[in-house]
Each structure stands twice: as C-alpha cells, then as structure tokens.
Amino acid sequence: MSDIQTWTLVFVILTFSTYIFVAYRSRVSTTAGFYVASGGIPAPANGAAIAADWMSAASFISMAGIIAFAGNGYGGSVYLMGWTGGYVLLALLLAPYLRKFGKYTIPDFVGDRYNETARLVAVVAAIVVSFVYVAGQMAGVGLVFTRFLRVDTTTGVVIGMAIVFFYAVLGGMKGITWTQVTQYSVLIVAYLIPAVAVSAKVTDVPIPQVGFGRILEELDALQAELGIAEYTAAFGSTNMLNMVLITAALMFGTAGLPHVIVRFYTAKSVRAARYSALWALFFIALLYTTAPSVAAFSKLQIIQDVNGTALDEMPSWFDTWADVGLITQADGSPISELGATATVNYSDILINNDIIVLASPEIGGLPAPIVGLVAAGALAAALSTASGLLLVISSAVANDVYFKKINPQATEARQLMVGRIAMAGAILVAGYLGINPPGFVAQVVALAFGLAAASFFPVLVLGIFWKNCTAMGATAGMIAGLGTTMAYMLWTIDIYGNGDGIFGILETGFGTIGMLINFAVTIIVSQFTPKPSPVMQELVEEIRYPGRTRLVAQHAEGELG
C-alpha cells in the first residue's frame, strides 16, 4: 500500500467514524425530528449544513475541472454564477415565506397551497430531481475510492451506501444536519489547505484568490501557443445563448431544489431562516471564490508538465490517473497504446473534469497526508448531499404519499418505519445510478438543477406572491415544465440520444426554457380555472407579513382544514 493510500485510509476511517458517532448521538424518535430536526437548529450550524448539503461532489470534485477544461475558464464560470446567484433568489424569494408556511417538504407546501393532485405531481418531481442529483454524488464516491483506495467503482459506491444508510436512517434530519456540519468542516479544510499551499508555491502568495490573478496572463499565452482559446476569452467555448440559459437554469434550479429548501424548516424561526441563508452564503463563498484559482493553477501546471514530454518521463500523478482510465488519448484510447518513448502534446490527451481537485495536491507536489485529506473532503461533499437528497425521497414517500394519502391515521412510529424503509430503498436505487451515471459528476448535477427549475420554481414563487394561482394551473405547469425538460434532455444528452437540440441549446440549459413554459402554462390555466378559497388567498397574503399573524398561526396548528 502506497503512502497516499495509507493516508487516505486513515482519513476515511477517522471521518466516517466521526459521522457515525455524531449520527448516533443525534438519533431521533419523532417525525418532526426525522423530517425537520424539530425546527431547533441554530442559524450558523444550519448555514454550515445548508452549505454542505448544497456543495455536492459537483462543487468539490468537478467544478474546478469544468472551469479549467470547459474550453476556457470563462465558459466554466456559468457554474460559479448560477450556483451562487441562485442562493440570493432562494434567500429573498422563497426561504422565509416557506418557513413561515410551516410545512415539512415542497410537496407538503404544494398540497396545502393547491390540492392533493398537485401534491402527487410535486412528489414525482421531487423524486425525479433527487434521483438524478444523487446519481452524481454516488458517482463521485465511486471515483474517489477507485483512485485512492484502488477498489473498483462498484465496491466504492457500496461502501458509501452503507455509511449513508447508517447515519441517514438512524438520525433522520437531525442526525443528517449535525453530520453535515461536521462534513462541511472536513470538506472546506480539505479544499483550502492544498489551494493555499499551491498558491504559495506557484506565486509566492498564500491567498489563492490573489495569486490566481498573477498567472492568468501566462496561462492565456500558453493556451494561445497551443492554438486554443485564451483562458479568459469570452465565449471561446460556449456561445452567449447557452451561457445565459445554463446560468439561469442553475440559478432558478438552486432556488427550487427540494433538499435545500427543506433545510429552512430546520431553523428555529423565520428570522433564523434568513440568517441561515446568510451564513450559508458565507460558507459557500469560501469554496466558490477558491475554485477558480484551483482550476487555473492546475491547468498551468498540467500544460507545463505534460506538453512535449515523453510518456516515460511523465510525472507520477499523470501515470496514476492514466492507470485508472481518467487520462486518455483525445479519442478515448488508453494512453499506454502510445508507447513509452512517445512524445505527448497537450492536445493529444483528454483529462477527465472530475480529477482536477483530487489530483491538485499531487500536481502541486504536496505530501501524501494532504492528498488523503482531499480524498476525505471529496467523500464528505458527496455523502453530505446524498443524505439530504435521500431524506427528500424518504419524506416524499412516507409523509406525502403514505401518511397524507394512504394511512392518515398512522402513528409516528409507523410513519418513521415507512420513512426509513423508503430511505433504504432509495439508497439502493442511488447506488445503482452511481455505478451507472449518465455523465460526469457536474453534468449530472446540472441536469438535476434544470429539472428543479422547470418543475418547482414557478409554482413556489407564484404560490407565495400570486394569491390567484390555482391548483389546476400549478398542476398543469409542473407537468408541462418537467415533461418538456425531461424529454429534451433524453433527446440530446450523449449517453441517451443523438439529437443536436433546438437552436443548439445544450441540455444543461434547457431547464430555463422548461421553467418559462411552466410559468406560461400555470398563469394561462389559472385564468380559466376555479380560484383558491378566500381563506387560502388571505393566508397567502399573510405569509408575506412579518410576525405570527392569525391565519398563519391557525395553519401551523392544523386548524384551517
């Protein structure tokens, strides 16, 4: 076993043991504790949990790789703008009002605000979005184990499934929340330490965000020499239409993600929900302002190390990642087919987006313990989001289908049992999707954001700010938005279809079109269908006012019927 494998194993055992201990100490026996941690999480801790829940394997593992290799850094910036901008929308337009409405899940809100048919459509949408999203997380888990512990992808995913099963099923939202606070601490330390070290080594400036600016001119020149678009050139790889659509899909998708929105129900109050969003933005910014520097440093060093170098003289990190098939020839063939003495040019190889952060300590020549810490951080990012998504699936099945539709008289013990069984089943499906993902990690996650934007954002915003939005309008809008977006994705995504799309629109950006279709259908159908009851219209008005108003209080106590 190499030093890197040894240190990775040490950090994995330490962190996994900590997660299990925290989950055990936070175990619950009530549905309120299982679904929303009894609404008792302080704002700073809730902010850290939100950040860990939202900053998935895509943020930790893939984002820097996309920024580095999506043609140029400018093209990859859609992920930075979309994912952070979406949190502003969430904090301003949705979080405090949904918290005041006081339901466990998005389908719960939709069911109370509209009707039971709309609830069932929302349940289907939540499950679809969550399963697509969780596929990316489990794929990330498999990637880390494959590289650092030299086990196959299936074994790596199964290990991740077992860990998530233990702490998610045992502790529910309370256990997941405090575990995610721990996971955030692990992932941010693991991300920042190598970034600071590499920045100091490459630029003599230990602040990545500052050192990053010092190398852009050199990186632009290197890429120009290689005949590819300058790193900072606008629209070098992604045209303006797709830049706008992808950014918008990620923004509105962030504001409609069911596993993120449920986090605001764990806050102690509406005020605490707002502060949770503020803390989450701060915690997220620590990683998101660092990711561009990790991308630029890694790409500069890769070009310098690889271009014009004989295969048998490549640095050890290159050989290691080529051995696991994540660095190949440009046509996808194994690197080994070139022959040991062949000279390799940067344009001759294809580097998987998902390896950049994981490989950055090795590329920067950092010691084995740092490499092991980064591996543990990647696992923390993937598992934290996976657990939140699995809870969404569990609550949708147990609360919104079983309790609300099948057995309204079910005891809390029975509801908890159904929720835990549903979560166990969801973990099995998530494991299968992780072993057979429909793309690289961030691409899969981007598809989930598009589906969330197309299904949930319009009916949530209209449900809060337009009292005349009707149940039939919301139902038709969700079906139209989600159905159109899913059909387009299946038609255009490489692994499933061969279509080039309409006007060259990428599948990761079509969620914006689906969202506009949802808005249009909801508004049009609402003009010709029965309006909500006067009491519901008044309640919709009241949730936008500060304080605990009369109808909101009655609604929270279940007295409105």
C-alpha positions in Angstrom: 0.0 0.0 0.0 1.4 3.4 -1.0 1.7 6.4 1.3 -1.2 8.1 -0.4 -3.4 5.0 0.0 -2.4 4.7 3.7 -3.2 8.3 4.5 -6.4 8.2 2.5 -7.5 5.1 4.5 -6.6 6.9 7.8 -8.6 10.0 7.0 -11.6 8.0 5.6 -11.7 5.8 8.8 -11.4 8.9 11.0 -14.1 11.0 9.2 -16.5 8.1 8.7 -16.2 7.1 12.4 -16.9 10.7 13.3 -20.0 10.9 11.1 -21.4 7.7 12.6 -20.8 8.9 16.2 -22.5 12.2 15.5 -25.5 10.5 13.9 -25.8 8.1 16.8 -25.7 11.0 19.3 -28.4 12.8 17.3 -30.8 9.9 16.7 -34.5 10.7 16.8 -37.8 9.1 17.7 -40.3 11.6 16.3 -41.4 12.5 12.8 -40.6 16.2 13.4 -37.1 15.2 14.4 -36.8 12.9 11.5 -38.0 15.3 8.8 -37.0 18.8 10.1 -34.9 18.2 13.2 -37.8 19.6 15.3 -37.0 23.1 13.9 -34.3 23.5 16.5 -31.0 24.1 14.6 -29.1 27.4 15.3 -28.6 29.6 12.3 -24.8 29.3 12.0 -25.0 25.5 12.2 -27.9 25.4 9.8 -25.9 27.6 7.4 -23.0 25.1 7.5 -25.4 22.2 7.0 -27.0 24.0 4.1 -23.6 24.7 2.6 -22.6 21.0 2.9 -25.9 19.9 1.6 -25.7 22.1 -1.4 -21.9 22.0 -2.1 -22.0 18.5 -3.5 -19.5 16.4 -5.2 -20.1 18.6 -8.3 -18.8 21.6 -6.4 -15.9 19.9 -4.7 -14.8 17.4 -7.4 -16.0 18.7 -10.7 -16.4 22.5 -10.7 -12.7 23.4 -10.9 -12.2 20.8 -13.6 -15.0 22.4 -15.7 -13.6 25.8 -15.2 -10.2 24.5 -16.3 -11.2 22.4 -19.2 -14.6 23.6 -20.5 -12.6 25.1 -23.4 -11.6 28.0 -21.2 -12.1 29.5 -17.8 -14.8 31.9 -18.9 -17.0 29.1 -20.2 -16.9 27.3 -17.0 -17.8 30.4 -15.0 -21.5 29.6 -15.6 -21.4 27.2 -12.6 -20.0 29.9 -10.3 -22.5 32.5 -11.3 -25.5 30.2 -11.4 -25.0 28.2 -8.2 -24.1 31.3 -6.1 -26.7 33.6 -7.7 -29.4 31.1 -7.0 -28.9 31.4 -3.3 -29.7 35.1 -3.5 -33.0 34.2 -5.1 -33.7 31.5 -2.6 -33.0 33.8 0.4 -35.1 36.7 -1.0 -38.0 35.0 -2.7 -38.6 31.7 -1.0 -36.9 30.6 2.2 -38.5 32.9 4.8 -42.0 32.5 3.3 -41.9 28.8 3.1 -40.6 28.6 6.6 -43.5 30.7 7.8 -45.9 28.5 5.9 -44.6 25.7 8.1 -44.6 22.5 6.1 -42.0 19.7 6.0 -41.4 19.4 2.3 -42.1 21.1 -1.1 -44.9 18.6 -1.8 -46.4 19.4 1.6 -46.4 23.1 0.7 -47.8 22.4 -2.8 -50.5 20.1 -1.3 -51.7 22.7 1.2 -51.4 25.7 -1.1 -53.1 24.0 -4.1 -54.6 20.5 -3.8 -53.8 16.8 -3.5 -53.3 16.3 -7.2 -50.7 19.0 -7.3 -49.1 17.3 -4.3 -48.7 14.0 -6.1 -47.2 15.7 -9.2 -44.8 17.5 -6.8 -43.9 14.2 -5.2 -43.0 12.7 -8.6 -41.0 15.8 -9.5 -39.1 15.7 -6.1 -38.2 12.1 -6.6 -37.0 12.6 -10.2 -34.9 15.6 -9.3 -33.4 13.9 -6.2 -32.5 10.7 -8.0 -30.9 12.5 -10.9 -28.9 14.6 -8.4 -27.9 11.7 -6.1 -26.6 9.8 -9.1 -23.8 12.4 -9.4 -23.0 12.1 -5.7 -22.6 8.4 -5.7 -20.6 8.5 -8.9 -18.2 10.9 -7.1 -17.9 8.5 -4.2 -17.0 5.7 -6.6 -14.4 7.9 -8.3 -12.6 8.7 -5.0 -12.5 5.1 -3.9 -11.3 3.9 -7.3 -8.4 6.3 -7.4 -7.2 6.4 -3.8 -8.0 3.0 -2.4 -7.7 1.1 -5.7 -11.1 -0.6 -5.3 -13.5 -0.9 -8.2 -16.3 1.6 -8.6 -19.0 -0.8 -7.5 -17.2 -1.5 -4.2 -16.6 2.2 -3.6 -20.3 3.0 -4.1 -21.4 0.2 -1.9 -19.2 1.5 0.9 -20.7 4.9 0.5 -24.2 3.5 0.5 -23.5 1.7 3.8 -22.3 4.8 5.6 -25.2 7.0 4.3 -27.6 4.2 5.3 -26.4 4.2 8.8 -26.5 7.9 9.7 -29.4 8.9 7.5 -31.8 6.1 8.5 -30.8 6.3 12.2 -30.8 10.1 12.8 -33.1 11.5 10.1 -32.8 15.2 9.5 -31.4 15.9 13.0 -28.6 13.3 12.5 -28.0 14.4 8.9 -27.8 18.1 9.9 -25.2 17.7 12.6 -23.3 15.2 10.4 -23.3 17.8 7.6 -21.9 20.4 9.9 -19.0 18.0 10.6 -18.8 17.2 6.9 -18.6 20.9 5.9 -15.7 21.4 8.3 -13.9 18.4 6.7 -14.5 19.5 3.1 -13.6 23.1 3.5 -10.4 22.4 5.3 -9.6 19.8 2.7 -10.2 22.3 -0.1 -8.5 25.3 1.3 -5.2 23.7 2.6 -3.9 22.5 -0.8 -5.2 25.6 -2.6 -3.2 27.8 -0.2 -0.1 25.6 -0.4 -0.2 25.5 -4.2 -0.8 29.3 -4.5 2.2 29.9 -2.2 4.4 27.6 -4.3 3.4 28.9 -7.7 3.1 32.6 -7.0 4.6 33.2 -3.5 1.2 34.5 -2.4 -0.6 32.2 0.1 -4.0 33.7 -0.8 -5.4 31.7 -3.8 -7.8 34.5 -4.8 -4.9 36.9 -5.1 -2.3 34.6 -6.5 -4.8 33.4 -9.1 -4.7 36.9 -10.8 -0.9 36.7 -11.2 -0.9 33.7 -13.5 -3.7 34.4 -15.9 -1.6 36.3 -18.4 0.9 33.4 -18.5 -1.9 30.9 -18.9 -3.5 32.9 -21.7 -0.2 33.0 -23.5 0.3 29.2 -23.1 -3.1 28.4 -24.5 -2.6 30.8 -27.4 0.6 28.9 -28.2 -1.3 25.6 -28.2 -3.9 27.1 -30.6 -6.8 27.1 -28.2 -8.9 30.0 -27.0 -7.3 32.2 -24.3 -8.3 31.1 -20.8 -10.1 34.4 -20.1 -11.6 34.9 -23.6 -15.3 35.5 -23.7 -17.5 32.9 -25.5 -14.5 30.9 -26.6 -16.3 27.6 -26.0 -19.9 28.4 -25.1 -22.0 30.9 -27.0 -23.9 33.7 -25.4 -27.3 31.9 -25.7 -26.1 28.9 -23.8 -24.2 31.0 -21.3 -27.4 32.8 -20.3 -29.6 29.7 -20.4 -27.2 27.5 -18.3 -26.6 30.3 -15.8 -30.3 30.9 -15.4 -31.1 27.2 -15.1 -28.6 26.8 -12.3 -29.8 29.9 -10.5 -33.5 29.0 -10.6 -32.7 25.4 -10.0 -30.9 26.3 -6.9 -33.9 28.2 -5.7 -36.1 25.2 -6.4 -34.0 22.3 -5.0 -36.2 20.3 -2.6 -33.3 19.1 -0.4 -32.0 22.7 0.1 -35.4 24.3 0.7 -36.3 21.7 3.4 -33.2 23.0 5.3 -35.0 26.2 6.1 -37.7 24.3 8.1 -35.0 23.2 10.5 -34.3 26.8 11.6 -35.8 27.9 14.9 -37.8 30.8 13.3 -38.4 32.8 10.1 -35.7 35.2 11.3 -33.3 32.3 11.8 -34.1 31.0 8.3 -33.0 34.3 6.9 -29.8 34.3 8.9 -29.2 30.6 7.9 -29.2 31.8 4.3 -26.7 34.5 5.1 -24.4 32.0 6.9 -24.7 29.6 4.1 -23.6 32.2 1.5 -20.5 32.9 3.6 -19.6 29.3 4.0 -20.2 28.6 0.3 -18.2 31.7 -0.7 -15.1 30.2 1.0 -15.0 27.4 -1.6 -16.5 29.2 -4.6 -14.0 32.1 -4.5 -11.2 29.5 -4.3 -12.3 27.1 -7.1 -11.2 29.4 -10.0 -7.7 29.6 -8.6 -7.5 25.8 -8.2 -8.6 25.5 -11.8 -6.1 28.0 -13.1 -3.1 26.7 -11.0 -3.8 23.1 -12.0 -4.2 23.8 -15.7 -1.0 25.9 -15.8 1.0 23.1 -14.1 -0.6 20.4 -16.3 0.4 22.2 -19.5 3.9 22.8 -18.3 4.3 19.2 -17.1 2.7 17.4 -20.0 3.2 19.3 -23.2 6.2 18.0 -25.2 7.1 15.4 -22.6 7.9 11.7 -23.4 5.4 9.3 -21.9 8.1 7.5 -19.8 9.2 10.9 -18.3 5.7 11.9 -17.2 5.3 12.9 -13.5 3.9 10.2 -11.3 0.4 11.9 -10.9 -0.1 11.5 -14.7 0.7 7.8 -14.7 -1.5 7.2 -11.6 -4.6 8.8 -13.2 -3.9 7.3 -16.6 -3.8 3.8 -15.0 -7.4 4.3 -13.7 -8.6 5.5 -17.2 -9.2 9.1 -16.3 -6.5 10.4 -18.5 -6.7 9.0 -22.1 -5.8 9.9 -25.6 -8.0 12.5 -27.2 -10.1 9.8 -28.9 -10.6 7.9 -25.6 -8.0 5.2 -26.2 -5.7 4.2 -23.3 -2.5 6.3 -23.0 -0.4 3.2 -22.8 -1.1 2.5 -26.5 1.2 5.4 -27.5 4.4 3.6 -26.4 6.8 4.5 -23.6 9.0 6.8 -25.7 6.2 8.7 -27.5 6.2 12.5 -27.0 2.8 13.7 -25.8 1.3 17.1 -26.6 -1.4 18.7 -24.5 -3.8 18.5 -27.5 -3.2 14.7 -27.7 -4.8 13.9 -24.4 -8.2 14.0 -22.7 -8.3 14.7 -18.9 -11.5 13.9 -17.1 -13.0 17.0 -15.5 -13.5 15.2 -12.2 -9.9 14.6 -11.4 -8.6 18.2 -11.1 -9.3 18.9 -7.4 -8.4 15.3 -6.4 -5.2 15.5 -8.3 -4.2 19.1 -7.5 -2.1 18.2 -4.4 -0.2 15.6 -6.4 0.2 18.0 -9.3 1.5 20.6 -6.9 3.9 18.2 -5.3 2.3 18.3 -1.9 2.8 15.4 0.7 0.7 12.3 0.9 -1.3 13.4 4.0 -2.7 16.4 2.1 -3.7 14.1 -0.8 -5.5 11.8 1.7 -7.3 14.8 3.3 -8.6 15.9 -0.1 -10.0 12.5 -0.7 -11.8 12.6 2.6 -13.1 16.0 1.8 -14.5 14.8 -1.6 -16.3 12.0 0.2 -17.7 14.4 2.7 -19.1 16.6 -0.1 -20.6 13.7 -1.9 -22.1 12.0 1.2 -23.5 15.2 2.7 -25.6 16.0 -0.3 -26.6 12.4 -0.9 -28.0 12.1 2.6 -30.1 15.3 2.1 -31.4 14.1 -1.2 -32.3 10.7 0.2 -34.3 12.3 3.0 -36.3 14.2 0.4 -37.2 11.0 -1.3 -38.0 9.3 2.1 -40.2 12.2 3.2 -42.0 12.4 -0.1 -42.9 8.7 0.1 -43.6 8.5 3.8 -45.2 11.9 4.6 -46.7 13.0 1.3 -47.9 9.6 -0.1 -48.2 7.2 2.8 -49.4 9.5 5.6 -51.3 12.0 3.6 -52.9 9.7 1.1 -52.8 6.0 2.2 -53.0 5.9 6.0 -53.7 9.3 7.6 -54.2 7.5 11.0 -50.7 6.2 11.1 -48.8 6.6 14.3 -45.5 8.4 14.5 -43.7 5.0 14.9 -45.4 3.7 11.8 -44.5 6.9 9.8 -40.9 6.6 10.9 -40.7 3.0 9.9 -42.1 3.7 6.4 -39.7 6.7 6.1 -36.7 4.5 7.0 -37.8 1.7 4.6 -38.3 4.3 1.8 -34.8 5.7 2.5 -33.3 2.2 2.4 -34.9 1.6 -1.0 -33.8 5.0 -2.2 -30.2 4.2 -1.2 -30.3 1.0 -3.3 -31.5 2.9 -6.4 -29.0 5.7 -5.7 -26.2 3.1 -5.6 -27.2 1.7 -9.0 -27.3 5.2 -10.5 -23.9 5.9 -9.0 -22.4 2.8 -10.7 -24.1 3.7 -14.0 -24.2 7.5 -14.1 -25.5 9.3 -17.2 -22.4 11.6 -17.4 -19.6 13.1 -15.4 -20.5 14.4 -11.9 -21.2 18.1 -12.6 -23.1 17.4 -15.8 -25.4 15.0 -14.0 -25.9 17.6 -11.2 -26.6 20.3 -13.7 -29.4 18.2 -15.2 -31.0 18.0 -11.8 -30.8 21.8 -11.4 -32.6 22.2 -14.8 -35.3 19.8 -13.7 -35.8 21.6 -10.4 -36.0 25.0 -12.2 -38.6 23.6 -14.7 -40.8 21.9 -12.1 -40.7 23.8 -8.8 -39.5 27.4 -9.0 -42.6 28.8 -10.8 -45.2 27.1 -8.6 -43.4 28.1 -5.4 -42.9 31.8 -6.5 -46.5 32.1 -7.8 -47.8 30.2 -4.8 -46.3 32.8 -2.5 -46.7 36.0 -4.5 -49.9 35.5 -6.5 -52.9 34.6 -4.5 -55.0 33.8 -7.6 -52.7 31.0 -8.7 -54.9 27.9 -9.0 -54.4 24.3 -8.3 -55.1 23.2 -11.9 -52.8 25.9 -13.1 -49.9 24.7 -10.8 -50.5 21.1 -11.7 -50.5 21.7 -15.4 -47.5 24.0 -15.2 -45.4 21.4 -13.3 -46.3 18.6 -15.7 -45.6 20.8 -18.8 -42.3 22.1 -17.4 -40.9 18.8 -16.1 -42.2 16.8 -19.0 -40.8 19.1 -21.7 -37.4 19.4 -20.0 -37.0 15.6 -19.4 -37.9 14.9 -23.0 -35.4 17.4 -24.3 -32.6 16.0 -22.0 -33.3 12.5 -23.1 -33.2 13.6 -26.7 -30.0 15.5 -26.5 -27.7 14.1 -23.7 -24.9 12.0 -25.3 -25.5 8.8 -23.4 -29.2 8.5 -24.3 -29.8 10.3 -27.6 -28.1 11.8 -30.7 -30.1 14.9 -31.1 -28.3 18.3 -31.6 -31.1 20.2 -29.9 -33.1 23.2 -30.9 -31.0 26.2 -31.9 -28.0 24.5 -30.4 -29.4 24.7 -26.8 -27.5 22.4 -24.5 -29.4 20.0 -22.3 -27.9 21.7 -19.2 -29.5 25.0 -20.1 -32.9 23.8 -21.3 -34.3 23.9 -17.7 -34.7 27.7 -18.2 -37.0 27.1 -21.2 -38.9 24.5 -19.2 -39.3 27.0 -16.4 -40.7 29.6 -18.8 -43.1 27.0 -20.2 -44.2 26.2 -16.6 -44.8 29.9 -15.8 -46.8 30.4 -19.0 -49.0 27.3 -18.6 -49.6 28.0 -14.9 -50.6 31.6 -15.5 -52.8 30.8 -18.5 -54.6 27.9 -16.9 -55.1 29.9 -13.7 -57.1 32.5 -15.7 -59.8 29.9 -16.6 -60.0 27.6 -13.5 -61.5 28.0 -10.0 -59.7 30.4 -7.8 -58.4 29.3 -4.3 -60.7 29.7 -1.4 -60.9 33.2 0.3 -59.2 31.8 3.4 -56.2 30.5 1.3 -56.0 33.8 -0.5 -55.8 35.6 2.8 -53.3 33.1 4.1 -51.1 33.7 1.0 -51.2 37.4 1.8 -50.4 36.9 5.4 -47.2 34.8 5.0 -45.5 37.8 3.4 -46.1 39.9 6.5 -43.7 39.9 9.5 -44.8 38.4 12.7 -47.1 35.5 13.6 -50.4 36.5 12.0 -53.8 34.9 12.8 -54.2 32.6 9.8 -50.6 31.6 9.8 -50.9 30.5 13.5 -54.1 28.6 12.8 -52.5 26.9 9.7 -49.5 25.9 11.8 -51.8 24.2 14.3 -53.7 22.5 11.6 -56.9 24.4 12.3 -57.7 25.6 8.8 -58.7 22.2 7.5 
